[in-house]
Structures are given as C-alpha cells and as structure tokens.
Amino acid sequence: MAENPAALLSALAADPQRSFALLARDGASTVEVLTGDVVDVDLLADIPLADPSGAPREVLAMVPFGQVRERGFDARPDDDAPLRCLLVDAHDSFPASDVIDALPHDEIPLADAGFDIADDDYAETVRTVIRDEIGRGEGANFVIRRDYTASVEADPRVAALTWFRALLEHERGAYWTFAIVTPGHIAVGASPEAHVTAVSDGSADARTVTMNPISGTFRHPAGGATAETLGAFLRDAKETEELFMVVDEELKMMSAVCSDGGRITGPHLKEMSRLTHTEYVLSGNSKLDPREILRETMFAPTVTGSPMQNACAVIRRHEHAPRGYYSGVAALFTPREGGHDLDAPILIRTAYIENGRLRVPAGATLVRHSDPYGEVSETHGKAAGVLGAIGAIPRAVTTVAGTDDDAPRAERAQLADDPEIAELLSSRNARLASFWLDDQSHAAAAPPLAGRRAVVVDAEDRFTTMLAHQLRRLGIAVEIVPWSAASDDVVDAAELIVAGPGPGDPRDIESPRIRRLREIVARRVAGRAPLLAVCLSHQVLADRLGIEIAPLDSPHQGLQLTVDLFGEPAAIGFYNTFTARVLPGVTRLTPSEHRCGLVGEVQIAATERGDVHALRGAGFASVQGHLESILSRDGIRTLERLVTHALRGSVEA
C-alpha cells in the first residue's frame, strides 16, 4: 500500500497522460486506487487477462453500449466509444476519510447547461415509442434516454477528482462510487446496480454468477422519504410491472450462462440519497469464462428494454445521439485461484467529461401505460440525482429539519425495516412462480419426460433460454437453434419442435423471420410431428388454422392472468400485443372449419370474448402466454401438460 494518498492523487491529477481509477465498492470504507497503461481492444474475448509472460493480471474494462454488435444487435454506426482496458500495474487502498481529505473540493463552474432534448420533444418521443413500437408488438418495454450537458470550466482531471469527493461525501447506497480517468474519456459516478458478478470457487470451471435487476425510481419528496410516500410508490402498478419485466429479461441471460438457470431472491429496496429503487438478486452457477459471461449478459434491460435484440433496434431508431458508455459496464477482472473474478456494475448515475463537455445521460423505462410527462419527470429526477450529488446543482434540503439531505451524518433508519414496507415487498412474491424462487441446483430424481429430445427455435426473444431450462428440468434434452439456422433437415429430424416467442406482427409475411416461423409451423402440422408453439408462434399456428389475428385494445406486456386451459385454471404471464380470436363460445374447430383438414379436430381455450389462450390438435399444442415467465405461477405444470399432449399426438390426450 502506498503511504501517502495526497501525494499519489496530486501526481495523478498533474499528469494528463496517466490513466487511473478510484473505486469505493459496495459500502466499503476504503478507496482503491488502480493505475496502469491503457489498451483498446475490439472484442470482449480480446481483454488481456494475462501479461506477455502468461501470468494472470488485473484489468478494469470500460465496455461501451456499442459492444452489443458482438451479439449481432443494432447500434448507431457513430457509437464508437472504445472497449478500453486499464492494465492494472498498481492497486493501492486507503481509508476513505484520508482520500476525502486529499481530494480537491472547490466548486467546478459549468456553463450552457440543460437537456439536449426539450421536455416536449422527449414527451413526444415517449408517445411515439408507445404507439409505434409497444403498440405494434415490438416489445414489452424500452428505455430511451436524453442527456443533460454543460461546458466544464475547469481542468477535467481536477473536476473528476472533485466530483468523486462529493460523491463519497454525499451519496449513499451506491454499489460502486468511481472515477475512471483515461486519455479523452472521464467517467465519474455512483452506480446502484451490480449488473453481473462471477466469483470463482477456486476451481477453473466453477463460478457463482449473480445479477441485480433494479427498476422503479422513487424520487424522494421534500422532507425525505417516509413509509407513507414510499408505500404509495410500491403500490403503483407501473413500478411493479417494470420490475417483474426486467427480472424476466435478466433470467433469460442467467438461463443462458448458468447450468441451474438462476434463482431469484428479494425483493429488496435500494435506498440512495435522493432516490429509492426496488430490486431482486438472481444467482446461479456457471462454467463459462468471465468474459463470455459478460458477453452473454450485455446489457441490463433496466437501461435498454426487452426483448433485448429488438430493444437495441428501437434505441437506434429513437435516440438522437450515440450512447457511448451509458448503459454499458465497468468490468473489473481480478485474478483468483481458478481464474478471474468479475465485478461489473452498470454505467448509470454517471457523469462523463469528453472534449471539455459534461454529459449526464438519463433514461426512462417506457411501458404500455407510461405517462409522457411522467417519464419526462423521471429523467429530471435521475439527472438531478447525479448533478446534486456532485454539487453541480444545489443539493436537496429537507423541509423538516432544514438540513442538507446529503450531508455526512449517521445512517438514517432503513425504510425497508418498516413493517408495512416489508409486507408490501414480500407480498409481491405471492404472484410469482415458485419454480424460479426455489433452489434448482439439484435435478429431479425421476423427471416426467426423461429421454425425450427437443429443438427450441429462437425467434429473437431469449425467453427461449428459460423455456429450455424448464424443459431440461422435465427431463428433455434440449438444443436451441436460431430461426435462421432452423433448416428443413433440422425441423424434420427433431422429436419435438418448440417454436418460440418473438417480437412483431405474425401476419407480416415481408419479415424473413415471420416467414420462416410460418414454414416451420406448417411443416410440423402437415407431418403430424410434435409441435409446441409459444406466443408469436402460437399466433402463427392460429393463423395457419384460419383463426383471425387481431391487435389487442391494450397490449398485455408483463400482465398476469388466470385462464382456463382445457379444464384447468392456470396463472400465466402474458407479453403480447396481438391475439388469435374466435367467436364467443367457440371451443372446437372441425376439419371442415379450418384450413388444415389433415390435423383433424382442434380444441380451443379462449376467453368469453373469444381471445385464444391455447390450442390443441393432433400432434400439436400452443399457448399465448409465457409459461417460462416469473409471472407464470402454474408455468411448469402447464408446460408439462402441453408437451405431453404434443408428444402423444392425439386431441384426446
């Protein structure tokens, strides 16, 4: 450990070519100082976790949003912030109090400050996304951001150190408080969210992976948060649905990287100085390289949307400037016996300095019933949370005591300890599937469908990873195949095809993806080969049978419904904008009533209005809802019923 933090910090501030990072992690009372050379690489796999001699080394990587191109997702062509690696050659730790004393504290003047997009223009963007994206089945939720910008009238490195000190003094509850300074790029922030961590158990191929989906933003009122005001926020349907949707989205990622699919615990409160969020913790076990874990979890749905691939396309269509590092991660790879540990907080609540300009990005999660000016207010609150903490705008003052709400003092009582708040939080899990709440690390002794095999066709919604995990728990050997790789040979050879969900209009025959789904469904139905069709593919099957497809009056995005599925009630989660629809009271179609006479009679499970929730016929079954969702309390039971029917091949099964 270096003995003098003041001398070290002074030297770092004075040398414009020297790169460094200051980190205060997860409530620690120390500040870590990392220094070293910087290299930019193209791919996550290129992050150099070994030195030229082959010895493992520590690396801090700044991963920009544009890195989603590695997964084949959209990003603006001018979103070219580099994948930057600080190759750590010195790692010191100091008491936070000593660092605070050594850091500058003079006010940093700003000029020409304000949002780059006017409030009215941002509100109109919200309306457009709800109407043209969510309203047309492109996804459940999307995060569109705008930037608060200003000119920085001070040396950027001094500004970074000054603002880091302010965050240490005035922000509480952050997972990482940090200043990362490299040539041409400075980031200073207090991120509440540990996007993904991977901790080795000492062996080369075993890691415990955790993810921390956070959603809902409660902006503390004047006078501070109370159990009454927080309780009203926790009862809000939009906040609850947002959190469930992001948990579903991150479970998709966990199911892709963890052999046991991922288990959820919570919900918890993330209480910060000006904002409170709700959160869950997901955990599972993985044998993947930490760089591959990071790649498969790019990026948090809390700052992108779902489904992820389409969310990236929506962001490209509706944001007016590159994201840079916003919504990416800062990823610290630390050598351990058995490999490297990964600690990767999401880059939000962060101020950037580039070319003498301050930029504070702030986004809102847009869902089907978002209020445009409510989302405008949310971006103001998030930006103010950063700007107030660093002292760029006046800090909040309570109206009760007349004191600085962020001034250093003894910890305030945690609202999560209030009995009413604790009950509101715990009651949420009554709606959720016990499948994802229970420990899944041990396989069932005698799974009901052991020995069967399935191919899951991915239609650009990674709910398929959760479906595959559930199928494996039923004993089925599963392979996931992208729709573009699902050739006729693959489709014909599969014992069971599970045609998956995805975004879009099932009637859109101009879409290559929709056309291929239609071909796959038609091929399996004509051959009476076992088929399970889910959500979008259910709609494709219904259309094939001659059943009308229509848009819902209001999209069912993240909605839980209890429906009658062939004589058995089931609580199922829905994410659909379109529905198959029959006349009220219709429960069967005979061969003469549908287009596919070869399939025989078709059973229909529908609402009184005629919205079709499920179909069964000779060798096939389908369901509109997402049996794999955390909102599907009866999901695993219903999945077993429908798969068993499809494999038996008769409508009476």
Beta strands, then each sheet from edge to edge (+ up, - down):
strand 1: 19-25
strand 2: 30-41
strand 3: 59-63
strand 4: 83-95
strand 5: 110-115
strand 6: 141-152
strand 7: 176-182
strand 8: 185-191
strand 9: 194-200
strand 10: 207-211
strand 11: 214-219
strand 12: 263-271
strand 13: 275-286
strand 14: 305-306
strand 15: 329-336
strand 16: 339-345
strand 17: 350-354
strand 18: 357-366
strand 19: 453-458
strand 20: 477-482
strand 21: 496-499
strand 22: 531-534
strand 23: 548-564
strand 24: 569-581
strand 25: 588-589
strand 26: 602-606
strand 27: 612-617
strand 28: 620-623
sheet 1: 5+ 6- 18+ 17- 8+ 7- 1+ 2- 4+ 3- 15+ 16- 9+ 10- 13+ 11-
sheet 2: 5+ 6- 18+ 17- 8+ 7- 1+ 2- 4+ 3- 15+ 16- 9+ 10- 13+ 12-
sheet 3: 5+ 6- 14+
sheet 4: 20+ 19+ 21+ 22+ 28+ 27- 26+ 25-
sheet 5: 23+ 24-
end
